[in-house]
Amino acid sequence: MTAKQLAAVLIKVWALTLIVSAILGLQAVLAQYFAPEARADASWRIVAGWNFVNVLVGVIAGTVLLLYASRIAAKLTGDLTSVQGSTGNVATIEAVAFACVGLYFAVRGIREIVVVLFELATKPQYETDSLSYLWRTVPETLVGAIGQTVCGLILFFGRNGIATGWRAVRSSRELESRSEDIGG
């Protein structure tokens, strides 16, 4: 199995997970929208709309990942060698894993950014300062969106360096463990 094939499989599994979880979340959105409270209070429709946007972004992101998994995998693994069973290629597998995890967090962060933008688009007209409004209403979503996107991009673009550092830390721990076993 090549690194590209491994990455494509991981991306497709993740894409299907996104699509299925979004479809399963659709019933909650419909229940919110058609609930008697939604007819009586417009704020319920805004909440249902907000949740629908989240479901829609999940379906779109999953579909895009599913359709373009091979192309994304090629970009993820363009600088890597093929994955075989030998220990020499563990770094390749780790780099693919770090890139896939980075892509996962970057897409989650982008989904959260869309939620923040929707919140901003539906803010009351009397609110004039957008950042303070967001900080009062959705601070955890705002911080999470930024954090997940930044961490995802660092893992994605720094995959080789992170895999090398991870291997160095793990190797030094294994050497310490072996020396304790020999000496003790």
Summary of the structure (lengths in Angstrom):
residues: 184
radius of gyration: 21.7
end to end distance: 41.3
largest distance: 75.4
contacts: 544
relative contact order: 0.12
helix: 86%
strand: 0%
